[in-house]
């Protein structure tokens, strides 16, 4: 087998191995057999809600398992085709087989990411909060750049984006913003973006054109549906109202319609100001609070499995998950996976799928890499 073909095979096998691992292959096959048997039960639809949940799980497992088997068979067929061409000395047949392997490797990588989105809430819509770190205008401008990056990313995927809460910066940028991103697997993709993001650039706000480092944090949590019950004691809540402000907010009304809800036991704070009605903003804020509490529970469950848990870290040096360097050279580097991009402009325009895919894979394998930050 030529080196080119072997490289494609290695990519395909690596992707299939990761998918099997994420599915817990033997358990998934047994579970699919169980679900297929239940579907044959005439009494299944006596409980439509449970039946729909079973059908949904069955479709997901059937698609994932079927994809692995199909790609594996197509790879074997392509390898056989190449070997036939080599035996007959027919370079055209060999090249056709290599082209098939290349296409299959691309498909395996794409299907791998889809298969990794198997968490309890991965298919849901998501909230995405951005908060500027210390540093005033510099960090607030950076926070707004991140808001634009995630909005562009969402639009690339055909997702709908709503601005739920917004607090403008003192001179430029934003102090904070909360986006509601609606679309299939929005949370599954975006959840890997939670953390501190670092920017290095020549400041447009510095008359001496000095290089500045700025930090902003991102926090991602899923929109939860009615099937997930989160109990909240009203006595644990502190609810404040205030006048809406910022992008759009100043045009909404001139009353105290914005709502901020603090969950005292956990310290979680959420806010909504995107509606004219205080009642509707309160309902939105309560949904956000339930989502944050659910995300916290998911994180703690994952922590039990991995043996570690990190609370939301401070927004500053030493806590960043990714660095974006615009000067004196161009590079974006993920400090968890080592994935880099030499085109910060493209990344800031929403091209962040490679970073997400690598972080999703890392969650499955549990493998960590030693990555040095960029200066």
C-alpha positions in Angstrom: 0.0 0.0 0.0 1.3 3.4 -1.0 2.1 5.9 1.8 -0.7 8.1 0.6 -3.3 5.3 0.9 -2.0 4.2 4.3 -2.3 7.8 5.6 -6.0 7.8 4.5 -6.5 4.4 6.1 -4.9 5.6 9.4 -7.3 8.6 9.4 -10.3 6.4 8.9 -9.3 3.8 11.5 -8.6 6.5 14.0 -12.0 8.1 13.5 -13.8 4.7 13.7 -11.9 3.8 16.9 -12.9 7.1 18.5 -16.6 6.6 17.6 -16.6 3.0 18.9 -15.0 4.3 22.1 -17.6 7.1 22.5 -20.4 4.7 21.9 -19.0 2.0 24.2 -19.4 -0.2 21.2 -20.4 -3.6 22.8 -22.9 -1.9 25.1 -24.3 0.1 22.2 -24.9 -3.0 20.0 -26.6 -4.8 22.9 -28.7 -1.7 23.6 -29.8 -1.4 19.9 -30.9 -5.1 20.0 -33.0 -4.3 23.1 -34.6 -1.2 21.5 -35.3 -3.1 18.3 -37.1 -5.8 20.4 -39.1 -3.1 22.2 -40.2 -1.5 19.0 -41.8 -4.8 18.0 -43.9 -4.7 21.2 -47.5 -3.7 20.3 -47.9 -2.0 23.7 -45.1 0.5 23.1 -47.3 3.4 22.0 -49.5 3.1 25.1 -47.1 5.7 26.5 -46.4 8.0 23.6 -43.8 10.1 25.5 -41.8 7.1 26.4 -42.2 5.6 23.0 -40.9 8.7 21.3 -37.8 8.7 23.6 -37.2 5.0 22.7 -37.5 5.7 19.0 -35.2 8.7 19.3 -32.5 6.6 21.0 -33.0 3.8 18.5 -32.6 6.1 15.5 -29.4 7.6 17.0 -27.8 4.3 17.8 -28.8 2.7 14.5 -27.4 5.6 12.6 -24.1 5.6 14.5 -23.5 1.9 14.4 -24.6 1.7 10.8 -22.2 4.4 9.8 -19.2 2.7 11.4 -20.0 -0.6 9.7 -20.6 1.1 6.4 -17.4 3.1 6.4 -15.5 0.0 7.5 -16.8 -2.0 4.6 -16.2 0.8 2.1 -12.6 1.1 3.3 -12.1 -2.7 2.8 -13.6 -2.5 -0.7 -11.3 0.5 -1.6 -8.2 -1.3 -0.3 -9.1 -4.4 -2.3 -9.6 -2.3 -5.4 -6.2 -0.7 -4.9 -4.5 -4.1 -4.4 -6.2 -5.3 -7.6 -4.8 -2.3 -9.5 -1.3 -2.8 -8.1 -1.4 -6.5 -9.0 -2.4 -5.7 -12.6 -0.1 -2.7 -12.9 -3.0 -0.4 -13.6 -2.3 3.1 -12.2 -5.7 4.4 -13.1 -7.4 1.8 -10.9 -5.0 2.5 -8.1 -5.6 6.2 -8.3 -9.4 5.6 -8.3 -9.0 3.6 -5.1 -6.9 6.2 -3.5 -9.4 8.9 -4.4 -12.1 6.8 -2.8 -10.1 6.4 0.4 -9.5 10.2 0.5 -13.2 10.9 0.3 -13.9 8.2 2.9 -11.4 9.7 5.3 -13.1 13.1 5.0 -16.5 11.5 5.6 -15.1 9.5 8.6 -13.8 12.7 10.2 -17.2 14.5 9.7 -19.2 11.5 11.0 -16.9 11.2 13.9 -17.8 14.7 15.2 -21.5 13.9 14.8 -21.1 10.7 16.8 -19.3 12.5 19.5 -22.4 14.6 20.1 -24.1 11.9 22.2 -24.4 13.7 25.5 -27.7 14.1 27.3 -28.2 17.7 26.2 -25.9 17.8 23.2 -28.8 18.1 20.7 -30.3 21.1 22.5 -30.2 24.9 21.8 -27.6 26.7 23.9 -27.0 29.9 25.9 -23.5 31.4 25.5 -22.4 34.1 27.9 -19.4 36.4 27.3 -17.8 38.5 30.1 -15.0 40.9 29.7 -12.0 40.5 32.1 -10.1 43.2 33.9 -8.6 45.9 31.7 -11.4 48.2 30.8 -11.8 49.1 27.2 -9.3 46.6 25.9 -11.0 43.6 27.4 -14.5 45.0 26.6 -13.6 45.4 23.0 -12.2 41.8 23.0 -15.5 40.5 24.5 -17.4 42.1 21.6 -15.0 40.5 19.1 -15.8 37.1 20.7 -19.5 37.9 20.5 -19.1 38.6 16.8 -17.1 35.4 16.3 -19.7 33.1 17.9 -22.5 34.9 16.0 -20.7 34.3 12.7 -20.0 30.7 13.7 -23.7 30.1 14.5 -24.7 31.7 11.2 -22.3 29.5 9.3 -24.2 26.5 10.7 -27.6 27.9 9.9 -28.4 28.5 13.6 -30.6 31.3 14.8 -29.0 33.8 17.2 -30.9 35.9 19.8 -29.3 38.5 22.1 -30.9 37.8 25.5 -28.8 40.2 27.7 -26.3 42.9 26.8 -24.3 45.4 28.8 -22.3 47.9 26.8 -18.7 48.9 27.6 -17.9 52.3 29.0 -16.2 53.5 25.8 -16.3 50.6 23.4 -17.1 46.9 23.3 -19.2 45.1 25.9 -19.0 44.3 29.6 -21.1 41.2 29.0 -23.6 39.6 26.7 -25.7 36.4 26.6 -26.6 34.8 23.3 -29.3 32.2 22.7 -28.2 30.0 19.8 -31.0 27.8 18.4 -30.2 24.8 16.2 -29.6 21.1 16.2 -26.5 20.2 18.3 -25.9 23.8 19.2 -24.9 22.9 22.8 -23.0 19.8 21.8 -20.6 21.9 19.6 -20.4 25.0 21.7 -19.9 23.4 25.1 -16.2 23.0 24.4 -15.8 26.8 24.2 -16.4 27.4 27.9 -13.3 29.0 29.4 -11.0 32.0 29.3 -9.9 33.4 25.9 -6.8 35.5 25.5 -6.0 38.2 22.9 -2.6 39.7 22.1 -2.5 42.7 19.7 -1.3 46.2 19.2 -4.1 48.2 20.9 -6.2 50.5 18.7 -6.8 52.4 21.9 -3.2 53.0 22.8 -1.7 56.2 21.2 1.8 54.7 21.7 0.8 51.6 19.7 2.0 49.2 22.4 1.1 45.5 22.5 -1.7 44.6 25.0 -3.0 41.3 26.3 -6.7 41.1 27.1 -8.9 38.4 28.6 -12.6 37.5 28.3 -14.5 34.5 29.5 -17.1 32.3 27.8 -19.6 30.2 29.6 -21.9 27.8 27.7 -24.9 25.9 29.0 -27.8 24.1 27.3 -31.4 25.1 27.0 -33.4 22.5 28.8 -36.7 21.1 27.7 -39.8 20.0 29.6 -38.5 16.5 30.0 -35.8 17.7 32.4 -37.0 18.7 35.8 -35.0 21.2 37.9 -36.5 22.1 41.2 -35.8 25.6 42.5 -36.8 26.9 45.9 -38.2 30.5 45.5 -36.7 31.3 48.9 -33.2 30.8 47.4 -33.7 33.5 44.8 -32.9 37.2 44.8 -34.7 39.0 42.0 -33.8 42.5 40.8 -35.4 44.6 38.1 -33.6 47.4 36.2 -33.9 49.4 33.0 -32.8 47.7 29.8 -29.8 49.1 28.1 -27.2 48.5 25.4 -27.7 47.2 21.9 -31.4 47.3 21.2 -32.2 47.5 24.9 -32.3 51.3 25.0 -34.9 51.2 22.3 -37.1 48.6 23.9 -38.7 50.7 26.6 -38.1 53.2 29.4 -39.4 51.1 32.3 -37.6 48.7 34.6 -38.4 45.6 32.5 -35.0 43.9 32.6 -34.7 41.1 35.2 -31.7 39.8 37.1 -32.1 36.5 39.1 -29.5 35.4 41.7 -29.5 31.8 42.9 -28.1 32.4 46.4 -26.9 28.8 47.3 -24.9 28.4 44.0 -24.0 32.1 43.4 -25.3 31.8 39.8 -26.6 35.0 38.3 -28.6 35.3 35.1 -30.3 38.2 33.4 -32.7 38.9 30.6 -33.7 42.3 29.0 -34.7 41.3 25.4 -38.5 41.7 25.9 -40.7 44.7 26.7 -42.5 42.6 29.3 -40.9 42.2 32.8 -43.0 39.0 33.2 -41.5 37.5 30.0 -38.0 38.6 30.9 -38.5 36.9 34.3 -39.6 33.7 32.6 -36.6 33.8 30.3 -34.2 34.4 33.3 -35.8 31.5 35.2 -35.2 29.2 32.2 -31.6 30.4 32.0 -31.2 29.6 35.7 -32.5 26.1 35.3 -30.2 25.6 32.4 -27.2 26.8 34.4 -28.1 24.5 37.3 -28.5 21.6 34.9 -25.2 22.4 33.2 -23.5 22.4 36.7 -25.0 19.0 37.4 -23.7 17.7 34.0 -20.2 19.0 34.8 -20.2 17.4 38.2 -21.3 14.0 36.7 -18.5 14.3 34.2 -16.1 15.2 37.0 -17.1 12.0 38.9 -16.3 10.0 35.8 -13.0 11.7 35.1 -12.0 12.2 38.8 -11.6 15.9 38.6 -13.7 19.0 38.6 -12.8 22.6 38.0 -15.1 25.4 38.9 -15.4 28.4 36.6 -12.0 30.0 36.8 -11.0 33.7 37.1 -10.7 35.7 33.9 -6.9 36.1 33.7 -3.5 34.8 33.0 -2.9 31.1 33.5 -6.5 30.1 33.0 -6.9 30.6 29.3 -8.0 27.7 27.0 -7.1 29.5 23.8 -4.8 32.4 22.8 -5.3 34.6 19.8 -2.2 36.5 18.7 -2.6 39.3 16.1 0.8 40.9 16.5 3.8 40.6 16.0 2.8 37.4 14.2 -0.5 35.7 13.4 -1.7 32.6 15.3 -4.5 31.1 17.2 -3.6 28.2 19.5 -5.8 26.0 21.7 -4.0 25.2 24.9 -5.9 22.0 25.6 -5.5 20.2 22.3 -2.6 22.0 20.6 -4.7 22.7 17.5 -3.5 25.9 15.8 -4.5 28.2 13.0 -2.3 30.7 11.2 -5.3 32.8 10.2 -6.8 34.6 13.2 -8.9 36.6 10.8 -10.7 33.5 9.7 -11.1 32.2 13.2 -12.6 35.5 14.4 -14.9 35.3 11.4 -16.4 32.1 12.9 -14.1 29.3 11.6 -13.7 27.5 14.9 -15.0 24.0 14.0 -11.5 22.4 14.1 -11.0 23.6 17.6 -14.4 22.2 18.7 -13.8 18.8 17.0 -10.5 18.4 18.7 -11.9 19.3 22.1 -14.8 16.9 21.7 -12.4 14.1 20.8 -10.3 14.9 23.8 -13.3 14.5 26.1 -13.8 11.0 24.8 -10.2 9.8 24.9 -9.3 11.6 28.1 -5.8 12.2 26.6 -4.1 15.4 27.5 -1.2 17.0 25.7 1.5 19.4 26.9 1.0 22.6 25.1 3.0 25.8 25.5 1.2 29.1 25.3 2.2 31.6 22.6 3.9 34.8 23.5 
